[in-house]
Amino acid sequence: MKTSNGRERLRLILIAADQLLNTLAGGWPDETLSSRIHRRAVLAAQPRRRWRIARRLANALFFAQRDHCQSAYERERTRSHLPPEMR
């Protein structure tokens, strides 16, 4: 796999670590925890309180990005973390 630079490689490693954490927590292996939090806190028919709290915490943790969890969900839907030939 060819990446453009070390920064891109680090981004991909962080995504992989996030997916591993989500998998260990009982989520889908190819989804990030932030995306799962968005699905459970916003898109669920009756969101549980813990997911709404988790969404607030995750968005606060990534304060530099507006609505981090929604952005993560949208990136999952467009498969933007994959190489162009696999999208």
C-alpha positions as CSV (number, residue, x, y, z in Angstrom):
1,M,0.0,0.0,0.0
2,K,1.4,3.4,-1.0
3,T,0.5,6.4,1.1
4,S,1.5,10.0,0.4
5,N,3.4,10.7,3.7
6,G,3.9,9.8,7.3
7,R,1.0,11.9,8.4
8,E,-1.4,9.9,6.2
9,R,0.0,6.7,7.6
10,L,-0.6,7.9,11.1
11,R,-4.2,8.9,10.2
12,L,-4.8,5.3,8.9
13,I,-3.3,3.8,12.0
14,L,-5.5,5.9,14.3
15,I,-8.6,4.8,12.2
16,A,-7.5,1.1,12.6
17,A,-7.1,1.6,16.4
18,D,-10.5,3.3,16.6
19,Q,-12.1,0.4,14.7
20,L,-10.4,-2.1,17.0
21,L,-11.7,-0.3,20.0
22,N,-15.2,-0.4,18.5
23,T,-15.0,-4.1,17.8
24,L,-13.8,-4.9,21.3
25,A,-16.8,-2.9,22.6
26,G,-19.2,-5.1,20.5
27,G,-19.5,-3.0,17.4
28,W,-18.9,-3.8,13.7
29,P,-15.2,-4.4,12.9
30,D,-15.1,-1.9,10.0
31,E,-16.9,1.0,11.8
32,T,-15.3,3.6,14.0
33,L,-16.6,4.1,17.5
34,S,-17.6,7.7,16.7
35,S,-19.7,6.5,13.8
36,R,-21.4,4.0,16.0
37,I,-22.0,6.6,18.7
38,H,-23.7,8.8,16.1
39,R,-25.9,5.9,14.8
40,R,-27.0,5.0,18.3
41,A,-27.4,8.6,19.7
42,V,-29.1,10.2,16.6
43,L,-30.4,7.7,14.1
44,A,-31.9,5.1,16.5
45,A,-35.6,5.1,16.9
46,Q,-35.3,5.6,20.7
47,P,-31.7,6.6,21.5
48,R,-30.5,5.5,25.0
49,R,-29.2,8.1,27.3
50,R,-25.7,6.6,27.4
51,W,-25.3,7.0,23.7
52,R,-26.4,10.7,23.9
53,I,-23.8,11.2,26.7
54,A,-21.1,9.4,24.7
55,R,-21.9,11.7,21.7
56,R,-21.4,14.8,23.8
57,L,-18.1,13.4,25.2
58,A,-16.7,12.4,21.8
59,N,-17.6,15.7,20.2
60,A,-16.0,17.5,23.2
61,L,-12.9,15.3,22.8
62,F,-12.6,16.3,19.2
63,F,-13.6,19.9,19.8
64,A,-11.7,21.2,16.7
65,Q,-14.0,19.3,14.4
66,R,-17.6,20.5,14.3
67,D,-19.9,17.5,15.2
68,H,-17.2,14.9,15.0
69,C,-19.5,11.9,15.4
70,Q,-21.7,12.9,12.5
71,S,-18.7,13.6,10.3
72,A,-17.3,10.1,11.2
73,Y,-20.6,8.5,10.3
74,E,-20.7,10.4,7.0
75,R,-17.1,9.3,6.2
76,E,-18.1,5.7,7.0
77,R,-21.0,5.9,4.6
78,T,-18.8,7.2,1.8
79,R,-16.0,4.8,2.7
80,S,-13.6,7.7,2.5
81,H,-10.9,5.9,4.5
82,L,-10.5,3.3,1.7
83,P,-8.2,3.7,-1.3
84,P,-10.0,5.2,-4.3
85,E,-10.0,1.9,-6.2
86,M,-12.0,0.3,-3.4
87,R,-14.8,2.9,-2.9
